[in-house]
Amino acid sequence: MLYISYSAPFLSIELKEKNEQWLITAPYYKEWAFKQQIEAGDRVLNVDGIQIEDIPSIKYDSVIRAANELTILKPDGKRMDIQINHEDIPQQFYSVLIVPASYFFLTLIISFYLYYKQRNNTLLSLLILFILTVSLAYVSIGASSKLNSIGIIVNSGSMLLCLVILIHFLRNYFLFLDLHWQLFNNIKLFYTIPLAAVFLSIFSIIFPFKKFVFSNAVLWLFFLLLIMILSTLMICYLKYKTQQLKLLLISIIIPFLPFLFLYALPEILFHRYFLSADICSIFLMLIPFSFIFTQLTERIFDMEYFITRLRYYVSFSFAFTLWLLLGLYWFADLSISKMAEIFFFTFFSLTVLFYAKEKIDYRMRKVLFSTKGDYIHRLYKTVDRIGRVIKIEDLLQKFVQEASLHLEIDCVYAITYDYKNHQFTAANKSPAYLHHHFNEGIIERLQLGDIKRFDKYYLAFIHQDLDYKRILVIDHNNSIHLKDEELLWLELLLLYLNNFIENTKMVEELLEQLKHVKEADKNQLPWLNKLLWFRFEEEKYQLAQELHDTNLQEQLHIAREVNALIHDKNTMEIQSKLAKIHDHMIASLQDLRLYCENLKPPLLDTLGLNAALEKLIQKIHKRADFVLIYTVDRLYLEDERLNLMIYRLFQELLNNALKHSYANSVEIHLQEMANGFEIIYSDDGVGCDMEAFRQSDSMGIKGMQERVQAFNGQFYIESAIDEGMSIRITVNEGSDILDHTVHSRWSSHFIKGY
C-alpha cells in the first residue's frame, strides 16, 4: 500500500467533458496549481504519457487522482508538459504517505510490545488486532484514493473489519465486567460484513460505472456498524453507569465525530464532503491509542490513575495559589512579573507537596487517595461474598476469584506449604512447577500483612498454623505494577481472610467433635451438655409461663367457684352454677388440649402439612378480630423436619398477630420455590420500632429466626410504628444445615466486632 501511494503524487484534479475535450474545473491543491500555471478551463491532453480519452476510468470518475506527468493545453494554444514530484506538493506527501507510514509502524511496534508483555490474553489480542486493522485501513487510503484495485479492496475490507473486531472486543469486555451484552452473541455473523465489503469492492472494479453505488453501500455498512456500537454503549452506560463504559464512549465518540459529520454523512447524503477522508482519518488514529491509555489493562501506562490525581491536586493548588496572589496584590505592592513568578513557584510547590503528602500518609497511616470512588464499597462487597463460604478450600478459591476480578489479572492463585512434608500445593499447578518457582526461604520470610514484589510475581501472606502456610501469588511477569490503592485493598482483605480462616477452623473443629459424639461419650463435651441444658430449661420456662398465665388461672377460678358452691345455702341456684362451672371446665380442657396439640400437632403425621395448617387457620379464624387472607401451596419436601418447622412458623406468626398486632387485616402465604419454599406474612397493625425491637429479647421472633437459620434459611423483617409488619422467610432444601448456621454466626460476630 505504501509503495502504491509513493508511485505517483496524489493530485485530485476535477474535470468535465465539453465537446469531447476534458477541461479542468477545480484543482484540489490550489497553491501548487497556481505555481504550475494550471487554471480552470485548461484542457488535459495526456496523463503519464496516456491520452486522457484512453484512460478507462475517466468516463466514470472525472478526476485525475494521481500522476507523475501532465500535458495541458492552455486556452491560448500554449502546450505545457508538467513534471510532478512529491516534494512539489508536500501536503499530499505527508497526509498520504509519511503520516500513514509513521502511524502504521508505530502501532506495529506497540502491538509487538503489548503482545510480548501480556500473552494469552483474549482482550489484549483483540485490541492488538483492532489497532493493526485501523492502521491498515489508514495506510491503504493513498492506494484506494488512486483507484488501485488492491487498495480499494484492502481499504474497504479493513475499514469494516476494524469495527467488527471492536464489537468482538466489546462483547468480551462486557463479559469481563460481568455486564449483560445487548447485541446477539454470535460474533461470527458480524465477520461476514467485511467479506461483503470486499465483494462490493470487487464488483466496483469489474463494473466501474457502478462504482459510486458500491462505494456508498460500503459507507452505509460502516455507518450502520458505527451507530450500532455507539447506541449499544450508550444504552449500557445509561443502564449500568460504570466508569469503564464512560471511558469507552468518550474514546470512541470524540475521534469519530469529524469523520462522521465532515466526511461520511455528507458523502452519503450529498455526494460531497467538507473534509477529505485522509484528513478526517487523522482523528480516527486517536481511537486505538485512547483505548490503550484508558482500557488496556491500565497496568502498562496507567494514565487514568495519574491524570485523575494530577487533576485533583492541581485544582487545590490553583485555588490556593490564586487566593494567595489576591492577598499579595491587596497587601503588597508587587509587579506583574513578580506575581507571575510567585504564582508558578507556589503552584508547582503545592502540587509537589500534595504528592509527597500522599506518599507519607500511605506509609505512616495507610490513608490513600483513590481514583475509584467505590473503593471502600467494593471492599465491603468482597468481604461479604467471601464471608458466605464455609470451607477453607472454598474460602481460598473465592478469594482468588475476587482478587483476580478486582486486580484484572488472570494468573492469580493460592499455594499451601506443608511444613511436615516440605511440599507446595496449589490448584491447577503441578508440584514440580511450584518447587521450581518457589523456595522455603522466600515463604518463611513472609509475615502477617506482607505483600512483596519479586521479579515475576507478587507474594502475599494469607494464613499460617502449625501445619500449613498459605500464600497468594499474583503472576505479573514484569508486565504490571500494583498501585498503592490496590495494595491497600489487598492488605485489608488479607486481614479479613486470615480471621475468616481462623473462625472457620474453630467451627470445623467443633463440628468434627459433634460428629464423633455418642451417647456414652456425652460427658466428654461439658460445653455441649451445658448448652443443651440451658436450652431445655429455657423451653420449659416458656411453657410453664404460658400454662401459669392461662390454664392454671382458669383452674384456680374453677376451684374458687366450687369452694363457694360448697358453702352456698341457696340450693335453688346450685344447678345453674354447676352448669357454669362445667362450661368453664370444658373450656379449660379445650385450652389444655390445644397446648398439647401445639406441642405435638396430631394431624401433621397422619394427614400431612396442608391439613394441619388448615385446622390451625380455622382455629385462628374463630378467635381473630381481623380478616385473615391466606394461601397454602402443596409442598413436596424430602426432609420431614421442614414440615414441623413450617407448622411452628405459621403457629408463631398467627399467635403474634392475635396477641400483639391489633390489625384489621393479616395475610400469610406459603409458596413453593424451585429448591424449597417461601413464607410471606404481612399485617396492617400497630407495628414496632425496629431499633427497640432488636435490643429487646423477644422469644417468639428469636425462636423463629433460630429455626430458619438452623435450616440455612433467610429471615427478613420490616416494621415501623403504626405501619404494620412484614416478614419474609425463604428456605432452600438440601443445604448443609448446621455447618452454615454455625459459620454464619461466627462470621457475623466477627464483622460486628470489627
ZATISE-971779 format. One record per residue (C-alpha): residue in three letters; x, y, z. Coordinates in steps of 0.2 Angstrom, whole numbers, plus 5000, padded with zeros to 4 digits. Example, Ala and Ser with C-alpha at 12.3 -4.5 7.8 and 13.67 -1.06 7.14 Angstrom:
ALA506249785039
SER506849955036
# end
This chain:
MET500050005000
LEU501450125004
TYR502350084988
ILE500750124978
SER500550284987
TYR502350334983
SER502250284965
ALA501450444960
PRO500950604968
PHE499150624973
LEU498350774964
SER496350754964
ILE496050874949
GLU494250884944
LEU493750884926
LYS492250904915
GLU491950844897
LYS491550984884
ASN491450944865
GLU492550784868
GLN493850884877
TRP494250864896
LEU494451034904
ILE495051074922
THR493651134934
ALA494451134951
PRO496251084956
TYR496251014974
TYR497951084978
LYS497651264973
GLU499351334978
TRP500351204968
ALA499151234953
PHE499451424954
LYS501351394954
GLN501251274939
GLN500051404930
ILE498651274930
GLU496951354929
ALA495151314927
GLY494751294909
ASP496451214904
ARG496251064893
VAL497150904898
LEU497950804884
ASN499050674892
VAL499250594909
ASP500850494912
GLY501050484893
ILE499250414890
GLN497950514881
ILE496650574893
GLU495250494882
ASP496150324883
ILE496050314902
PRO494650184906
SER494050264922
ILE493950444916
LYS492150424909
TYR491550364926
ASP492650464938
SER493050634931
VAL494650664942
ILE496450654939
ARG496950564955
ALA498750544953
ALA500150574940
ASN501950604938
GLU501750694922
LEU500350804914
THR500250884897
ILE499051034897
LEU498451144883
LYS498051324888
PRO496551414880
ASP497851524870
GLY498551364862
LYS500151354873
ARG500651174877
MET501351134894
ASP502250974900
ILE502250974919
GLN503350854929
ILE502650824946
ASN503750764961
HIS503150734979
GLU504150874985
ASP503150994974
ILE501550954984
PRO502150925002
GLN500450925009
GLN499950765000
PHE501650685003
TYR501450705022
SER499550665023
VAL499550515011
LEU501250435014
ILE502350505028
VAL500950515042
PRO500150345037
ALA501850255036
SER502350335053
TYR500750285061
PHE500750105055
PHE502550075061
LEU502150155077
THR500650045080
LEU501649895074
ILE502949925087
ILE501649955101
SER500749795096
PHE502349695097
TYR502749775114
LEU501049735121
TYR500949555114
TYR502649515122
LYS502149595139
GLN500449505141
ARG500249355131
ASN498749235132
ASN497549375135
THR496049375123
LEU495549555126
LEU497349615123
SER497449505107
LEU495849585100
LEU496449755105
ILE498049725095
LEU497049665080
PHE495949825081
ILE497349945081
LEU498349855067
THR496749845057
VAL496450035059
SER498250075054
LEU498049955039
ALA496450055034
TYR497350215036
VAL498850165027
SER497850105012
ILE496950275010
GLY498350334997
ALA498150174986
SER496250174987
SER496150364983
LYS497150324967
LEU495850194962
ASN497150054964
SER496149884964
ILE497149814978
GLY497049974988
ILE495149984986
ILE494849804992
VAL496049825007
ASN495349995012
SER493549945011
GLY493849775020
SER494949845034
MET493849995037
LEU492349875041
LEU493449745049
CYS494149865062
LEU492349895068
VAL491949715069
ILE493449675079
LEU492949825090
ILE491249745093
HIS492149575097
PHE493249665109
LEU491749755117
ARG490749595119
ASN492249505128
TYR492549665138
PHE490749665144
LEU490949485149
PHE492549535159
LEU491549665168
ASP490149545171
LEU488849655162
HIS487449605150
TRP487949615132
GLN486449695122
LEU486849635105
PHE486749445100
ASN488249345105
ASN488649255088
ILE490149365083
LYS490449255068
LEU489049335059
PHE489749505060
TYR491349445051
THR490349425036
ILE490149615034
PRO491949645030
LEU491849505017
ALA490349585010
ALA491349745008
VAL492749654999
PHE491449584987
LEU490749754984
SER492449824981
ILE492749694968
PHE491149724959
SER491549914959
ILE493149864950
ILE492349744937
PHE490849874934
PRO491650044936
PHE490150134930
LYS489350074947
LYS490750124957
PHE489850254967
VAL488450134971
PHE489650004978
SER490650144987
ASN489050214995
ALA488550035000
VAL490150015010
LEU489950185018
TRP488250145023
LEU488849975031
PHE490150075040
PHE488950205046
LEU487750065052
LEU489049975062
LEU489650135070
ILE487850185075
MET487650005082
ILE489250015093
LEU488850195099
SER487050155103
THR487449995112
LEU488750085123
MET487650225126
ILE486150115132
CYS487350005143
TYR488150165151
LEU486450235155
LYS485950065162
TYR487550025172
LYS488350195175
THR490150125176
GLN491750225174
GLN492450095161
LEU490950125149
LYS491050305151
LEU492850305145
LEU492450185131
LEU491150315125
ILE492250455126
SER493750365117
ILE492650315103
ILE491450465100
ILE492650605100
PRO493850545087
PHE492350485076
LEU491450645076
PRO492550735062
PHE492550585051
LEU490650555053
PHE490050735051
LEU491350805040
TYR491550665028
ALA490450505029
LEU488750585031
PRO489050725018
GLU489750605006
ILE488250485008
LEU486850625008
PHE487550754996
HIS489050664987
ARG490150804993
TYR491250815009
PHE491850955019
LEU493550875023
SER494350735014
ALA494450565020
ASP496350575023
ILE496150725034
CYS494750655044
SER495650495046
ILE496950585056
PHE495650605070
LEU495250415069
MET497050375073
LEU496650435091
ILE495450285094
PRO496750145096
PHE497850255107
SER496450315118
PHE495950135120
ILE497750095126
PHE497850245138
THR496050215145
GLN495650025143
LEU497149925140
THR497449835157
GLU497950015163
ARG499449915170
ILE500749975157
PHE500350155156
ASP499050185170
MET498650355163
GLU496950375171
TYR497750355188
PHE499050485186
ILE497850605176
THR496550595190
ARG497750635204
LEU498550775194
ARG496850855191
TYR496450835209
TYR498050915216
VAL498151045203
SER496351105207
PHE496851135225
SER498551205221
PHE497751335208
ALA496351385220
PHE497551415235
THR498851505224
LEU497551615217
TRP496951665234
LEU498751695240
LEU499051815225
LEU497551905228
GLY498151935246
LEU499851995240
TYR499052105227
TRP498052185241
PHE499352205255
ALA501052215245
ASP501552325230
LEU502252195218
SER502452205199
ILE501552095187
SER503151995183
LYS503551965201
MET501751905204
ALA501851785190
GLU503551715197
ILE502651685214
PHE501151605205
PHE502151475196
PHE503351445211
THR501851425223
PHE500851325211
PHE502251205207
SER502751185225
LEU500951145232
THR500751015218
VAL502350935223
LEU501850945242
PHE500250855239
TYR501050715230
ALA502350705245
LYS500950705257
GLU500050565249
LYS501650455250
ILE501950505268
ASP500050465273
TYR500150295264
ARG501750245273
MET501350315290
ARG499450305292
LYS498850195277
VAL497750335271
LEU497750345252
PHE496950455239
SER495950335227
THR495450365209
LYS494050245211
GLY492550315221
ASP491850155226
TYR493450085233
ILE492850065251
HIS491149995245
ARG492049865234
LEU493049815249
TYR491449785259
LYS490649695245
THR492149575243
VAL492149545262
ASP490349505261
ARG490549375247
ILE492049295255
GLY491149285272
ARG489749175264
VAL490949025261
ILE491048895274
LYS492648795270
ILE494448845270
GLU494748775252
ASP493248875246
LEU493749025255
LEU495449025246
GLN494648995229
LYS493349135232
PHE494749255237
VAL495749215222
GLN494249245211
GLU493949415219
ALA495749465218
SER495849415200
LEU494249515196
HIS494749675206
LEU496549675200
GLU496149625182
ILE497449495182
ASP497149315176
CYS498649225184
VAL498149235202
TYR498249085213
ALA498549025231
ILE499948905236
THR499948805253
TYR501648755260
ASP501648595271
TYR502848605285
LYS502948415288
ASN503148355270
HIS504048515264
GLN502948525249
PHE502048655239
THR500248635233
ALA499048735223
ALA497548715212
ASN498048695193
LYS499848705197
SER501048545197
PRO502148525212
ALA503648525200
TYR503148695194
LEU502948765212
HIS504648695218
HIS505448765203
HIS504748945206
PHE504648955225
ASN505848905239
GLU505648885258
GLY506649045262
ILE505549165252
ILE503949085260
GLU504749095278
ARG505149275277
LEU503349325274
GLN502349385289
LEU500549445293
GLY500149595281
ASP501649565270
ILE501549595251
LYS503149585242
ARG503649605224
PHE504849495215
ASP505449485198
LYS503949395190
TYR502649395204
TYR501949465220
LEU501849365236
ALA500549405249
PHE500449315266
ILE498649245269
HIS498749125284
GLN499949015295
ASP499648875308
LEU500648735315
ASP500448635299
TYR500248745284
LYS500748915277
ARG499548995264
ILE500249125251
LEU499349225237
VAL500349235221
ILE500049365208
ASP501049325192
HIS501349485184
ASN502849435173
ASN503649605173
SER502049675165
ILE501149765179
HIS501449865194
LEU500149865208
LYS499550035213
ASP499550095231
GLU497750085232
GLU497649905226
LEU499049855238
LEU498049935252
TRP496449845246
LEU497349685246
GLU498149705263
LEU496549745271
LEU495649595263
LEU497149485268
LEU496749535286
TYR494949485284
LEU495349325276
ASN496549275290
ASN495149305303
PHE493949205292
ILE495149055291
GLU495449055310
ASN493549065313
THR493248935300
LYS494548815308
MET493648835325
VAL491948795318
GLU492648645309
GLU493448585325
LEU491848605334
LEU490848515320
GLU492148375320
GLN491948345339
LEU490048345336
LYS490148215323
HIS491048095335
VAL489948125350
LYS489047965356
GLU487847935370
ALA489147855381
ASP490347995377
LYS489248155381
ASN490248195396
GLN491748225385
LEU490948385379
PRO490448485395
TRP490148645385
LEU488848545374
ASN487948475389
LYS487848655397
LEU487248725380
LEU485848595379
TRP485348605397
PHE485148795396
ARG484148775380
PHE482948645388
GLU482748755404
GLU482348905393
GLU480948805384
LYS480248735400
TYR480248905407
GLN479248975392
LEU478048835393
ALA477748855412
GLN477549035410
GLU476149005396
LEU475248875407
HIS475348985423
ASP474649135414
THR473149045405
ASN472648865411
LEU473248875429
GLN472249035431
GLU470748955424
GLN470948805436
LEU471148925451
HIS469549015446
ILE468548855445
ALA469248795462
ARG468648965470
GLU466948945461
VAL466748765468
ASN467348815485
ALA465948955486
LEU464648825480
ILE465048705494
HIS464648845507
ASP463148915497
LYS461548885506
ASN460448935492
THR460048765484
MET458948845471
GLU460448915461
ILE461648765463
GLN461048685447
SER461448845436
LYS463048875445
LEU463648705442
ALA463248725424
LYS464348875423
ILE465748785432
HIS465548645419
ASP465748765405
HIS467248835412
MET468048665415
ILE467648615396
ALA468448775390
SER469948745401
LEU470148575395
GLN470048635377
ASP471448755381
LEU472448615388
ARG472148505373
LEU472648655362
TYR474348665371
CYS474548485369
GLU474248495350
ASN475448645349
LEU476748535357
LYS476448395345
PRO475148435331
PRO474248265328
LEU473648305310
LEU475448335305
ASP475948155305
THR474348075300
LEU473548195286
GLY475148305282
LEU475648485282
ASN474248565272
ALA472848485283
ALA473748535299
LEU473948715293
GLU472048725288
LYS471548665305
LEU472748795313
ILE472048935302
GLN470248885306
LYS470648905325
ILE471349075322
HIS469849125312
LYS468749085327
ARG469749195339
ALA470349335327
ASP469649505326
PHE470549535309
VAL470249475291
LEU471449335288
ILE471949305270
TYR473049155266
THR473649035253
VAL474548875256
ASP475448785241
ARG475648595242
LEU477548565245
TYR478548405241
LEU479948415254
GLU481148275256
ASP481648325274
GLU480148295285
ARG480848415298
LEU480448555287
ASN478548515289
LEU478648535308
MET479648695306
ILE478348775294
TYR476948725306
ARG477848815320
LEU478248965310
PHE476348985305
GLN475948955323
GLU477049085330
LEU476649215316
LEU474749195319
ASN474849195338
ASN475949355337
ALA474549435326
LEU473249385339
LYS474149455354
HIS475149605348
SER474649665331
TYR472949745333
ALA472749735315
ASN471249745304
SER471949635290
VAL473349495290
GLU474049405276
ILE475049245276
HIS475649145261
LEU476648985259
GLN477348975242
GLU478348835233
MET480048885226
ALA481248785214
ASN482348725229
GLY481248755244
PHE479848865250
GLU479449045255
ILE478349115269
ILE477749295267
TYR476749375281
SER476149555282
ASP474849645293
ASP474249825295
GLY474349835314
VAL475249945326
GLY477049885321
CYS478549915331
ASP480150025332
MET481449905324
GLU482949985334
ALA482049955351
PHE481449785344
ARG483249725340
GLN483849775358
SER482349685366
ASP482449495370
SER480849435360
MET480749245362
GLY479549225348
ILE480449315334
LYS482149245341
GLY481449075341
MET480849095323
GLN482549165317
GLU483449015325
ARG482348895317
VAL482548975300
GLN484448985302
ALA484648805308
PHE483948755290
ASN485148885281
GLY483648995278
GLN483449185277
PHE482349285289
TYR481949465284
ILE480849585295
GLU480249755291
SER479149865303
ALA478850045309
ILE477650115322
ASP475850125315
GLU476450055299
GLY476149865301
MET477449725300
SER478049615285
ILE479149455287
ARG479849355273
ILE480649185276
THR481549085262
VAL482248915264
ASN483248805251
GLU483148625254
GLY484748515253
SER485948645261
ASP487248605274
ILE486148645289
LEU487248655304
ASP488848705296
HIS488248855288
THR487248915303
VAL488748905314
HIS489948985301
SER488649125298
ARG488649165317
TRP490449165318
SER490649275303
SER489349395309
HIS490049405326
PHE491749445319
ILE491149585307
LYS490149665321
GLY491649655332
TYR492749735320
# end
